[in-house]
Amino acid sequence: MDAQALQHQALAAVARASTVAELDEARVTYLGRKSELKLALRDVRDRESGMALNAAREGIEAAVAVRQAELERAELDAKLTTERVDVTLPAELLARGEGRPLRPRPRGSLHPSTQVRRDVEDIFLGLGYEVVDDREVETTRYNFDALGFPAWHPARSPRASLFLGDDTVLRTETSPAQIHKMESQRPPIYMVSIGRVYRRDTIDATHYPIFHQFEGLAIDQGITMADLKGTLLHVMRALYGPERDVRFRTHYFPFTEPSMEPDVSCPICGGAGCRTCKQSGWIEMGGSGMVDPYLYEFVGWDPDEFTGFAFGMGIERTAQLRNGIPGIRPFWENDLRFLRQF
């Protein structure tokens, strides 16, 4: 085989190529796996023939690379010269290179839970609180012991909480973040912890195994139950508007004493009773109360020196009430028909 003649023939074909497609066709013809040059290289038996064939291959490859760069540059110059785009029109209204009007692209929006979370953050930042989050995998020491849950409390059961080990659990509330804060900082403390929590809840209109929660904590000198009630009323009115009714009921929580639960009138039935409010006309928003002196002792403080209050509410439940959504499941189903409404 005459390697020099083959190289001359290939270089002529490369030079004649006027488009990238024609150049690729020439490359396959002279350098492809079934090309005459490749077959000859497989059958070479002497050193001189091998050197000649390899030299021809390298020469052809170099010519192809140079010609490809020239053709690509020429194509780009042609596009820049001939194509026109009206830069004053919104990009979503133009078809590529044609200027035909298209349907506007739908814009995304924040998830309703995220919207409520940001509103909650704004409310508490306006009150001078610090917004924090913490780890979702907690020890039973901080999730139960530090919060005064007795050994017999149902929340300690694997039927109620998601345990990862004997002393490790997916946090059932964001309160452990408050204990961490109390261990690292002396009063005054004004904080709200926001994050995702987990419980073995049966799914219904207002319960889900995963949900978001925000919990407030205020510890200082001279704080009373009146401060707690005033703070909750401010938060409720900021979240739901002045037209929604709010009531407080006495209750029991291991880490607050005295304790109370805030309720908001049901937006679905207007207080007449429905499936969402379990025919009561009210929806429970969470728990609250004065911090039990036990927590001060747990972190090494004098319980006679400070007083404080704590409260917690669900973000999805808050979004339900604000938007009149009858169930909590749509928040986790990721159905675009639901999410597009927000």
RODRENVEX-672225 format. One record per residue (C-alpha): residue number from 1; x, y, z negated. Coordinates in nm, 2 decimals, decimal comma. Example, Ala and Ser with C-alpha at 12.3 -4.5 7.8 and 13.67 -1.06 7.14 Angstrom:
2
[atom 1; [1,23; -0,45; -0,78]] [atom 2; [1,37; -0,11; -0,71]] 
***
This chain:
342
[atom 1; [0,00; 0,00; 0,00]] [atom 2; [0,13; 0,35; 0,09]] [atom 3; [0,10; 0,54; -0,23]] [atom 4; [0,20; 0,87; -0,08]] [atom 5; [-0,06; 0,85; 0,20]] [atom 6; [-0,33; 0,76; -0,05]] [atom 7; [-0,23; 1,06; -0,27]] [atom 8; [-0,24; 1,29; 0,03]] [atom 9; [-0,59; 1,17; 0,13]] [atom 10; [-0,72; 1,21; -0,23]] [atom 11; [-0,58; 1,56; -0,26]] [atom 12; [-0,75; 1,66; 0,06]] [atom 13; [-1,09; 1,52; -0,07]] [atom 14; [-1,04; 1,71; -0,40]] [atom 15; [-0,97; 2,04; -0,21]] [atom 16; [-1,28; 1,99; 0,01]] [atom 17; [-1,51; 1,95; -0,30]] [atom 18; [-1,73; 2,27; -0,33]] [atom 19; [-1,93; 2,16; -0,63]] [atom 20; [-1,87; 1,98; -0,96]] [atom 21; [-2,09; 1,69; -0,83]] [atom 22; [-1,88; 1,66; -0,51]] [atom 23; [-1,56; 1,67; -0,71]] [atom 24; [-1,69; 1,39; -0,95]] [atom 25; [-1,77; 1,18; -0,64]] [atom 26; [-1,42; 1,22; -0,51]] [atom 27; [-1,27; 1,14; -0,86]] [atom 28; [-1,47; 0,81; -0,87]] [atom 29; [-1,36; 0,72; -0,51]] [atom 30; [-0,99; 0,76; -0,58]] [atom 31; [-0,96; 0,71; -0,96]] [atom 32; [-1,26; 0,49; -1,05]] [atom 33; [-1,23; 0,14; -1,18]] [atom 34; [-1,30; -0,01; -0,84]] [atom 35; [-1,09; 0,24; -0,64]] [atom 36; [-0,82; 0,12; -0,41]] [atom 37; [-0,55; 0,28; -0,64]] [atom 38; [-0,68; 0,11; -0,96]] [atom 39; [-0,69; -0,23; -0,79]] [atom 40; [-0,34; -0,19; -0,65]] [atom 41; [-0,21; -0,10; -1,00]] [atom 42; [-0,36; -0,42; -1,14]] [atom 43; [-0,18; -0,63; -0,87]] [atom 44; [0,16; -0,45; -0,88]] [atom 45; [0,45; -0,69; -0,92]] [atom 46; [0,77; -0,47; -0,89]] [atom 47; [0,90; -0,17; -1,07]] [atom 48; [0,93; 0,06; -0,77]] [atom 49; [0,57; 0,01; -0,65]] [atom 50; [0,44; 0,06; -1,00]] [atom 51; [0,63; 0,39; -1,04]] [atom 52; [0,50; 0,51; -0,70]] [atom 53; [0,14; 0,42; -0,77]] [atom 54; [0,15; 0,58; -1,12]] [atom 55; [0,30; 0,90; -0,98]] [atom 56; [0,01; 0,91; -0,72]] [atom 57; [-0,24; 0,86; -1,00]] [atom 58; [-0,10; 1,14; -1,21]] [atom 59; [-0,09; 1,38; -0,91]] [atom 60; [-0,45; 1,31; -0,83]] [atom 61; [-0,57; 1,35; -1,19]] [atom 62; [-0,39; 1,68; -1,22]] [atom 63; [-0,55; 1,81; -0,90]] [atom 64; [-0,89; 1,70; -1,02]] [atom 65; [-0,85; 1,89; -1,35]] [atom 66; [-0,74; 2,21; -1,17]] [atom 67; [-1,02; 2,19; -0,92]] [atom 68; [-1,28; 2,12; -1,19]] [atom 69; [-1,18; 2,43; -1,38]] [atom 70; [-1,20; 2,64; -1,06]] [atom 71; [-1,55; 2,51; -0,97]] [atom 72; [-1,69; 2,56; -1,33]] [atom 73; [-1,56; 2,91; -1,34]] [atom 74; [-1,71; 2,98; -1,00]] [atom 75; [-2,05; 2,84; -1,11]] [atom 76; [-2,05; 3,06; -1,42]] [atom 77; [-1,96; 3,37; -1,22]] [atom 78; [-2,25; 3,29; -0,98]] [atom 79; [-2,49; 3,26; -1,27]] [atom 80; [-2,38; 3,58; -1,43]] [atom 81; [-2,42; 3,76; -1,09]] [atom 82; [-2,76; 3,62; -0,99]] [atom 83; [-2,95; 3,55; -1,32]] [atom 84; [-3,15; 3,84; -1,48]] [atom 85; [-3,30; 3,84; -1,83]] [atom 86; [-3,52; 4,12; -1,97]] [atom 87; [-3,36; 4,16; -2,31]] [atom 88; [-3,64; 4,39; -2,43]] [atom 89; [-3,89; 4,09; -2,44]] [atom 90; [-3,90; 3,85; -2,74]] [atom 91; [-3,70; 3,54; -2,67]] [atom 92; [-3,99; 3,30; -2,74]] [atom 93; [-4,20; 3,46; -2,46]] [atom 94; [-3,95; 3,38; -2,18]] [atom 95; [-3,90; 3,05; -1,99]] [atom 96; [-3,53; 2,99; -1,94]] [atom 97; [-3,42; 3,18; -1,63]] [atom 98; [-3,77; 3,23; -1,50]] [atom 99; [-3,93; 3,50; -1,71]] [atom 100; [-4,27; 3,32; -1,73]] [atom 101; [-4,47; 3,39; -2,05]] [atom 102; [-4,49; 3,10; -2,29]] [atom 103; [-4,70; 3,03; -2,59]] [atom 104; [-4,53; 3,20; -2,90]] [atom 105; [-4,34; 2,95; -3,11]] [atom 106; [-4,51; 2,89; -3,44]] [atom 107; [-4,32; 3,03; -3,74]] [atom 108; [-4,26; 2,83; -4,05]] [atom 109; [-4,35; 2,94; -4,40]] [atom 110; [-4,25; 2,87; -4,75]] [atom 111; [-4,41; 2,56; -4,91]] [atom 112; [-4,70; 2,67; -5,15]] [atom 113; [-4,50; 2,53; -5,45]] [atom 114; [-4,20; 2,74; -5,35]] [atom 115; [-4,42; 3,05; -5,31]] [atom 116; [-4,55; 3,00; -5,67]] [atom 117; [-4,20; 2,93; -5,80]] [atom 118; [-4,07; 3,26; -5,66]] [atom 119; [-4,37; 3,45; -5,81]] [atom 120; [-4,30; 3,29; -6,15]] [atom 121; [-3,93; 3,39; -6,12]] [atom 122; [-4,03; 3,75; -6,04]] [atom 123; [-4,28; 3,76; -6,33]] [atom 124; [-4,02; 3,65; -6,59]] [atom 125; [-3,74; 3,85; -6,44]] [atom 126; [-3,96; 4,15; -6,49]] [atom 127; [-4,01; 4,05; -6,85]] [atom 128; [-3,63; 4,04; -6,90]] [atom 129; [-3,61; 3,66; -6,91]] [atom 130; [-3,32; 3,45; -6,77]] [atom 131; [-3,42; 3,19; -6,51]] [atom 132; [-3,24; 2,86; -6,53]] [atom 133; [-3,26; 2,50; -6,41]] [atom 134; [-3,07; 2,20; -6,53]] [atom 135; [-3,01; 1,83; -6,47]] [atom 136; [-3,30; 1,60; -6,37]] [atom 137; [-3,14; 1,29; -6,52]] [atom 138; [-3,14; 1,33; -6,90]] [atom 139; [-3,05; 1,14; -7,21]] [atom 140; [-3,32; 1,04; -7,46]] [atom 141; [-3,14; 1,25; -7,71]] [atom 142; [-3,23; 1,57; -7,53]] [atom 143; [-3,55; 1,46; -7,36]] [atom 144; [-3,71; 1,31; -7,68]] [atom 145; [-3,50; 1,33; -8,00]] [atom 146; [-3,41; 1,70; -7,98]] [atom 147; [-3,78; 1,78; -7,91]] [atom 148; [-3,91; 1,60; -8,22]] [atom 149; [-4,08; 1,30; -8,04]] [atom 150; [-4,12; 1,03; -8,31]] [atom 151; [-4,02; 0,67; -8,22]] [atom 152; [-4,39; 0,57; -8,18]] [atom 153; [-4,48; 0,85; -7,94]] [atom 154; [-4,64; 0,72; -7,61]] [atom 155; [-4,40; 0,94; -7,40]] [atom 156; [-4,11; 0,72; -7,50]] [atom 157; [-4,27; 0,41; -7,35]] [atom 158; [-4,16; 0,28; -7,01]] [atom 159; [-4,53; 0,29; -6,92]] [atom 160; [-4,52; 0,67; -6,94]] [atom 161; [-4,16; 0,77; -6,85]] [atom 162; [-3,92; 0,66; -6,58]] [atom 163; [-3,61; 0,51; -6,75]] [atom 164; [-3,28; 0,46; -6,57]] [atom 165; [-3,12; 0,28; -6,87]] [atom 166; [-3,18; 0,24; -7,25]] [atom 167; [-3,09; 0,60; -7,32]] [atom 168; [-3,12; 0,76; -6,98]] [atom 169; [-3,45; 0,89; -6,83]] [atom 170; [-3,57; 1,11; -6,54]] [atom 171; [-3,67; 1,42; -6,74]] [atom 172; [-4,04; 1,43; -6,82]] [atom 173; [-4,03; 1,81; -6,87]] [atom 174; [-3,78; 2,10; -6,83]] [atom 175; [-3,75; 2,15; -7,21]] [atom 176; [-3,41; 1,98; -7,24]] [atom 177; [-3,27; 2,28; -7,05]] [atom 178; [-3,38; 2,49; -7,34]] [atom 179; [-3,20; 2,27; -7,59]] [atom 180; [-2,88; 2,30; -7,39]] [atom 181; [-2,92; 2,67; -7,39]] [atom 182; [-2,97; 2,68; -7,77]] [atom 183; [-2,66; 2,48; -7,82]] [atom 184; [-2,45; 2,72; -7,61]] [atom 185; [-2,60; 3,06; -7,72]] [atom 186; [-2,72; 3,22; -8,04]] [atom 187; [-3,04; 3,43; -8,03]] [atom 188; [-3,18; 3,64; -7,90]] [atom 189; [-3,28; 3,40; -7,62]] [atom 190; [-3,54; 3,47; -7,36]] [atom 191; [-3,54; 3,22; -7,08]] [atom 192; [-3,76; 3,02; -6,84]] [atom 193; [-3,65; 2,68; -6,71]] [atom 194; [-3,80; 2,58; -6,37]] [atom 195; [-3,75; 2,25; -6,19]] [atom 196; [-3,88; 1,91; -6,09]] [atom 197; [-4,00; 1,65; -6,35]] [atom 198; [-4,11; 1,29; -6,34]] [atom 199; [-4,38; 1,09; -6,53]] [atom 200; [-4,56; 0,77; -6,47]] [atom 201; [-4,89; 0,94; -6,41]] [atom 202; [-5,18; 0,79; -6,23]] [atom 203; [-5,25; 0,99; -5,92]] [atom 204; [-5,57; 1,19; -5,94]] [atom 205; [-5,70; 1,54; -5,85]] [atom 206; [-5,46; 1,71; -6,10]] [atom 207; [-5,18; 1,45; -6,17]] [atom 208; [-4,89; 1,32; -5,97]] [atom 209; [-4,58; 1,12; -6,07]] [atom 210; [-4,35; 1,41; -5,95]] [atom 211; [-4,43; 1,77; -6,00]] [atom 212; [-4,26; 2,11; -6,07]] [atom 213; [-4,28; 2,28; -6,41]] [atom 214; [-4,18; 2,61; -6,56]] [atom 215; [-4,12; 2,64; -6,93]] [atom 216; [-4,06; 2,96; -7,13]] [atom 217; [-3,86; 3,00; -7,45]] [atom 218; [-3,82; 3,31; -7,66]] [atom 219; [-3,62; 3,30; -7,99]] [atom 220; [-3,55; 3,61; -8,19]] [atom 221; [-3,62; 3,77; -8,53]] [atom 222; [-3,98; 3,84; -8,61]] [atom 223; [-4,16; 3,67; -8,32]] [atom 224; [-4,52; 3,57; -8,39]] [atom 225; [-4,81; 3,38; -8,24]] [atom 226; [-4,94; 3,72; -8,12]] [atom 227; [-4,63; 3,76; -7,90]] [atom 228; [-4,69; 3,42; -7,75]] [atom 229; [-5,06; 3,49; -7,67]] [atom 230; [-4,97; 3,83; -7,52]] [atom 231; [-4,70; 3,68; -7,30]] [atom 232; [-4,93; 3,40; -7,18]] [atom 233; [-5,21; 3,64; -7,10]] [atom 234; [-4,97; 3,86; -6,90]] [atom 235; [-4,84; 3,55; -6,71]] [atom 236; [-5,19; 3,42; -6,64]] [atom 237; [-5,32; 3,75; -6,51]] [atom 238; [-5,02; 3,80; -6,29]] [atom 239; [-5,06; 3,45; -6,14]] [atom 240; [-5,44; 3,43; -6,11]] [atom 241; [-5,57; 3,78; -6,11]] [atom 242; [-5,78; 3,97; -6,37]] [atom 243; [-6,11; 3,80; -6,26]] [atom 244; [-6,01; 3,45; -6,39]] [atom 245; [-6,12; 3,36; -6,74]] [atom 246; [-5,86; 3,23; -6,98]] [atom 247; [-5,91; 3,05; -7,32]] [atom 248; [-5,68; 2,90; -7,58]] [atom 249; [-5,74; 2,58; -7,77]] [atom 250; [-5,55; 2,44; -8,07]] [atom 251; [-5,35; 2,13; -7,99]] [atom 252; [-5,05; 1,92; -8,11]] [atom 253; [-4,71; 1,90; -7,96]] [atom 254; [-4,40; 1,75; -8,13]] [atom 255; [-4,18; 2,05; -8,08]] [atom 256; [-4,42; 2,34; -8,16]] [atom 257; [-4,62; 2,42; -8,47]] [atom 258; [-4,88; 2,56; -8,46]] [atom 259; [-4,96; 2,47; -8,10]] [atom 260; [-5,22; 2,56; -7,84]] [atom 261; [-5,32; 2,49; -7,49]] [atom 262; [-5,41; 2,76; -7,24]] [atom 263; [-5,70; 2,69; -6,99]] [atom 264; [-5,81; 2,88; -6,68]] [atom 265; [-6,16; 2,87; -6,54]] [atom 266; [-6,19; 2,63; -6,25]] [atom 267; [-6,17; 2,82; -5,91]] [atom 268; [-6,34; 2,53; -5,72]] [atom 269; [-6,68; 2,54; -5,91]] [atom 270; [-6,66; 2,88; -6,08]] [atom 271; [-6,70; 2,71; -6,42]] [atom 272; [-7,01; 2,51; -6,33]] [atom 273; [-6,83; 2,17; -6,34]] [atom 274; [-6,68; 1,96; -6,07]] [atom 275; [-6,45; 1,66; -6,00]] [atom 276; [-6,14; 1,88; -6,02]] [atom 277; [-6,21; 2,02; -6,36]] [atom 278; [-6,37; 1,69; -6,48]] [atom 279; [-6,71; 1,86; -6,51]] [atom 280; [-6,57; 2,09; -6,79]] [atom 281; [-6,55; 2,42; -6,59]] [atom 282; [-6,19; 2,46; -6,72]] [atom 283; [-5,85; 2,34; -6,61]] [atom 284; [-5,57; 2,28; -6,86]] [atom 285; [-5,25; 2,47; -6,76]] [atom 286; [-5,00; 2,33; -7,00]] [atom 287; [-4,89; 2,35; -7,36]] [atom 288; [-4,75; 2,62; -7,59]] [atom 289; [-4,68; 2,70; -7,95]] [atom 290; [-4,43; 2,83; -8,21]] [atom 291; [-4,10; 2,66; -8,20]] [atom 292; [-4,08; 2,39; -8,47]] [atom 293; [-3,81; 2,46; -8,74]] [atom 294; [-3,68; 2,11; -8,66]] [atom 295; [-3,53; 2,24; -8,33]] [atom 296; [-3,33; 2,51; -8,52]] [atom 297; [-3,19; 2,25; -8,75]] [atom 298; [-3,10; 2,03; -8,45]] [atom 299; [-2,87; 2,29; -8,31]] [atom 300; [-2,74; 2,40; -8,65]] [atom 301; [-2,93; 2,72; -8,70]] [atom 302; [-3,10; 2,85; -9,02]] [atom 303; [-3,48; 2,80; -8,96]] [atom 304; [-3,55; 3,09; -9,20]] [atom 305; [-3,35; 3,33; -8,99]] [atom 306; [-3,53; 3,30; -8,65]] [atom 307; [-3,87; 3,24; -8,50]] [atom 308; [-3,98; 3,18; -8,15]] [atom 309; [-4,23; 3,04; -7,91]] [atom 310; [-4,23; 2,80; -7,61]] [atom 311; [-4,47; 2,71; -7,34]] [atom 312; [-4,49; 2,51; -7,02]] [atom 313; [-4,71; 2,49; -6,71]] [atom 314; [-4,72; 2,30; -6,38]] [atom 315; [-4,63; 2,48; -6,06]] [atom 316; [-4,85; 2,26; -5,83]] [atom 317; [-5,14; 2,30; -6,07]] [atom 318; [-5,09; 2,68; -6,06]] [atom 319; [-5,09; 2,67; -5,68]] [atom 320; [-5,41; 2,47; -5,69]] [atom 321; [-5,58; 2,73; -5,90]] [atom 322; [-5,46; 3,03; -5,70]] [atom 323; [-5,56; 2,88; -5,36]] [atom 324; [-5,87; 2,68; -5,46]] [atom 325; [-5,72; 2,34; -5,36]] [atom 326; [-5,92; 2,05; -5,50]] [atom 327; [-5,63; 1,80; -5,53]] [atom 328; [-5,26; 1,79; -5,60]] [atom 329; [-5,17; 1,52; -5,34]] [atom 330; [-5,15; 1,75; -5,04]] [atom 331; [-4,85; 1,92; -5,20]] [atom 332; [-4,65; 1,60; -5,15]] [atom 333; [-4,80; 1,46; -4,83]] [atom 334; [-4,62; 1,71; -4,60]] [atom 335; [-4,93; 1,73; -4,37]] [atom 336; [-4,86; 2,03; -4,14]] [atom 337; [-5,24; 2,10; -4,11]] [atom 338; [-5,23; 2,17; -4,49]] [atom 339; [-4,89; 2,35; -4,50]] [atom 340; [-4,98; 2,58; -4,20]] [atom 341; [-5,25; 2,74; -4,41]] [atom 342; [-4,98; 2,91; -4,63]] 
***
